[in-house]
Amino acid sequence: MNRTPLAMSRSLGLCCITVMMMLTSCDKVDQEGQKLVSTYARVLVERQTGLDSASTAKHIDSILKASGYSVEEFERQLRSHGTTPQNLKSFYDSVSTELSRMRSDSTR
């Protein structure tokens, strides 16, 4: 299989574009995942510290809205992380790390 330099250059170019698209989409997935982790951690803190259920529900709605989620979308995203035990563990490990970071930041 003898390829001309132009054909090899095109193949290499297409390969580079494909890799860049994959990296960009992975970064977006990571950003979306981090947004969900951060939002869920804030919701957990609110549930833990809220004084009454009506006030807590309003604060949680505000947290979701500020993060760009509707209640339905937020719940759908959370459910999507429970598809396998590994996904669920990974998600909750990330939430635990975020809660620790939040606790550390609040004591400074």
C-alpha positions in Angstrom: 0.0 0.0 0.0 1.9 3.0 -1.3 0.5 6.3 -0.4 1.4 9.6 -1.8 2.6 12.3 0.7 -0.6 14.2 0.0 -2.8 11.3 0.9 -0.8 10.6 4.0 -1.0 14.3 5.0 -4.8 14.2 4.5 -5.1 11.0 6.6 -3.0 12.6 9.4 -5.0 15.8 9.2 -8.3 13.8 9.6 -6.8 11.8 12.4 -5.8 15.0 14.2 -9.2 16.6 13.7 -10.9 13.5 15.1 -8.7 13.4 18.2 -9.2 17.1 18.8 -13.0 16.6 18.6 -12.8 13.7 21.0 -10.8 15.6 23.5 -13.1 18.6 23.2 -16.2 16.5 23.8 -14.5 14.7 26.7 -13.7 18.1 28.2 -17.3 19.1 27.9 -18.5 15.9 29.5 -16.0 16.5 32.3 -17.3 20.0 32.8 -20.9 18.8 32.8 -20.0 16.1 35.3 -18.2 18.6 37.5 -21.2 20.9 37.3 -23.5 18.1 38.4 -21.2 17.1 41.3 -20.8 20.7 42.5 -24.6 21.3 42.3 -25.4 18.0 44.0 -23.0 18.8 46.8 -24.6 22.2 47.3 -28.0 20.6 47.4 -26.8 18.1 50.1 -25.4 21.0 52.2 -28.7 22.8 51.9 -30.7 19.7 52.9 -28.5 19.2 55.9 -28.6 22.8 57.1 -32.1 23.9 56.1 -34.3 24.8 58.9 -37.7 24.1 57.4 -38.8 22.1 54.4 -40.4 25.0 52.5 -37.4 27.3 52.9 -35.0 24.4 52.0 -37.1 23.6 48.9 -36.9 27.2 47.7 -33.1 27.3 48.3 -32.6 24.1 46.4 -34.7 25.4 43.5 -32.4 28.5 43.5 -29.3 26.3 43.5 -30.6 24.3 40.6 -31.6 27.4 38.6 -28.3 29.1 39.2 -26.5 26.0 37.9 -28.7 25.9 34.8 -30.8 22.9 35.7 -34.6 22.3 35.8 -35.6 20.0 38.6 -36.4 17.3 36.0 -33.1 17.7 34.2 -31.2 17.5 37.5 -33.0 14.4 38.5 -32.4 12.8 35.1 -28.7 13.6 35.3 -28.5 12.1 38.8 -30.3 8.9 37.7 -27.9 8.5 34.7 -25.0 8.1 37.2 -26.7 5.1 38.8 -26.6 2.9 35.7 -23.7 0.8 37.0 -22.2 0.3 40.5 -18.9 1.7 39.1 -20.6 4.9 37.8 -22.4 5.4 41.0 -19.3 4.9 43.2 -17.3 7.2 41.0 -20.0 9.9 41.2 -20.3 9.7 44.9 -16.6 9.7 45.4 -16.5 12.9 43.4 -19.3 14.4 45.5 -17.5 13.4 48.7 -14.4 15.1 47.4 -16.4 18.3 46.6 -18.0 18.3 50.0 -14.5 18.0 51.6 -13.3 20.9 49.5 -16.3 23.0 50.4 -15.8 22.2 54.1 -12.1 23.2 53.8 -13.0 26.4 52.0 -15.5 27.4 54.7 -13.0 27.0 57.5 -10.5 29.5 56.0 
